[in-house]
Amino acid sequence: MGAVTATLLDGKATRDEIFEDLKTRVSALAARGVVPGLGTVLVGDDPASAAYVRGKHSDCAKVGITSIARQLPGDIGQAELDATIDELNTNPECTGYIVQLPLPKQLDENSALERIDPSKDADGLHPVNLGRLVLGTPAPLPCTPRGILHLLRRYDVPIAGANVVVVGRGITVGRSIGLLFTRRSENATVTLCHTGTRDLAAEVRRADIVVAAAGVPGLITPEMVKPGAAVVDVGVSRTEDGLRGDVAPGVDEVAGWLSPNPGGVGPLTRAFLLTNVVERAERIAADLASTPS
Ligand SMILES: Nc1nc2c(c(=O)[nH]1)N[C@@H](CN(C=O)c1ccc(C(=O)N[C@@H](CCC(=O)O)C(=O)O)cc1)CN2
């Protein structure tokens, strides 16, 4: 084994910094009579999804956000899911909410995401909000991409002018992160790779920043990484050996920075979910203050 060269990007420490800031902002909101509330819709009993949702509510308790949990059986039809979404759309205690993904196969994920009131879309995955991201107008940003950018900035990874290679075209990361990296404020150049990419190794090798979000254990090997590059491991798979990321062992001996998995981007996904909820509550408080009584 060679020596580790990479600086590890510590997602938990960075999350704790964000939580400290959120606690202060939630207290300031309370003084103005506004209490942020996060809703979650969990369908079925997938243990991983249930654990992620529990984690979101335990984060809420840490920063003073109200939790509104909706749990539905795994065999429901679209109409029952729609009814729960409609209820949260009109629930005044719910400032923002998410539908936990993936949904059971009989349900239409895109239709569920579209039904969410865009102003309550805490995941930033509603088509209106993704469209606003394309237009460059303010919108809640998707949580994992926002977390990745925050983590890279926090550790001074150069982004402007960087060649970024994203591996994976899923809705929560791959498809939206290019929109963030190519904003004028970031100015990176992005290549989005997927299962149809002809020579993945060649694409990854020329990247200054690699975002691995394919959900294929050990996909990114040390030989594929340019020495000194930043590698962000987002994908997660449950294997017989436990949780495995998309990045193979040994990459930390080639990379300049490594966001590990676990302990990298995951905690920030949760932190930016709460940030989106608090930001919505701050907009509500500002609207109340500017409305004549
Ligand atoms: N509606 C959504 N569904 C899903 C999202 C999402 O952002 N919105 N992302 C993932 C799951 N997810 C949040 O929902 C999530 C996954 C992982 C983590 C995390 O903190 N992981 C830890 C490790 C946890 C473990 O040991 O199991 C880490 O990386 O350190 C947070 C959130 C799919 N669905």
The ligand as a Tripos MOL2 file, in Angstrom:
@<TRIPOS>MOLECULE
LIG
   34    36     1     0     0
SMALL
NO_CHARGES

@<TRIPOS>ATOM
      1 N1        -36.2490   12.6300   -1.8400 N.pl3     1 LIG1
      2 C1        -34.9840   12.1970   -1.8190 C.ar      1 LIG1
      3 N2        -34.7260   10.8830   -1.8640 N.ar      1 LIG1
      4 C2        -33.4300   10.4750   -1.8540 C.ar      1 LIG1
      5 C3        -32.3610   11.3890   -1.7310 C.ar      1 LIG1
      6 C4        -32.6750   12.7670   -1.6900 C.ar      1 LIG1
      7 O1        -31.7820   13.6480   -1.6180 O.2       1 LIG1
      8 N3        -33.9970   13.1280   -1.7180 N.ar      1 LIG1
      9 N4        -31.0440   10.9430   -1.6070 N.pl3     1 LIG1
     10 C5        -30.8130    9.5470   -1.3030 C.3       1 LIG1
     11 C6        -30.9320    9.1460    0.1280 C.3       1 LIG1
     12 N5        -30.5820   10.1990    1.1030 N.am      1 LIG1
     13 C7        -31.4910   11.1380    1.4100 C.2       1 LIG1
     14 O2        -32.6670   11.0030    1.2210 O.2       1 LIG1
     15 C8        -29.3760   10.1260    1.8610 C.ar      1 LIG1
     16 C9        -28.4620    9.1290    1.6660 C.ar      1 LIG1
     17 C10       -27.3260    9.0250    2.4810 C.ar      1 LIG1
     18 C11       -27.1290    9.9340    3.4900 C.ar      1 LIG1
     19 C12       -25.9730    9.8280    4.4290 C.2       1 LIG1
     20 O3        -25.8020   10.6680    5.2770 O.2       1 LIG1
     21 N6        -25.1720    8.7850    4.3380 N.am      1 LIG1
     22 C13       -24.1250    8.5470    5.2880 C.3       1 LIG1
     23 C14       -24.0360    7.0730    5.5180 C.3       1 LIG1
     24 C15       -25.3200    6.5280    6.0710 C.3       1 LIG1
     25 C16       -25.3210    5.0550    6.3480 C.2       1 LIG1
     26 O4        -24.4430    4.6040    7.0570 O.co2     1 LIG1
     27 O5        -26.2720    4.3830    5.8690 O.co2     1 LIG1
     28 C17       -22.8220    9.1010    4.7590 C.2       1 LIG1
     29 O6        -22.6980    9.2730    3.5310 O.co2     1 LIG1
     30 O7        -21.9470    9.3450    5.5850 O.co2     1 LIG1
     31 C18       -28.0190   10.9400    3.6780 C.ar      1 LIG1
     32 C19       -29.1400   11.0340    2.8600 C.ar      1 LIG1
     33 C20       -31.8050    8.6940   -2.0780 C.3       1 LIG1
     34 N7        -33.1380    9.1520   -1.9030 N.pl3     1 LIG1
@<TRIPOS>BOND
     1     1     2 1
     2     2     3 ar
     3     2     8 ar
     4     3     4 ar
     5     4     5 ar
     6     4    34 1
     7     5     6 ar
     8     5     9 1
     9     6     7 2
    10     6     8 ar
    11     9    10 1
    12    10    11 1
    13    10    33 1
    14    11    12 1
    15    12    13 1
    16    12    15 1
    17    13    14 2
    18    15    16 ar
    19    15    32 ar
    20    16    17 ar
    21    17    18 ar
    22    18    19 1
    23    18    31 ar
    24    19    20 2
    25    19    21 1
    26    21    22 1
    27    22    23 1
    28    22    28 1
    29    23    24 1
    30    24    25 1
    31    25    26 2
    32    25    27 1
    33    28    29 2
    34    28    30 1
    35    31    32 ar
    36    33    34 1
@<TRIPOS>SUBSTRUCTURE
     1 LIG1         1 GROUP 0 **** ****
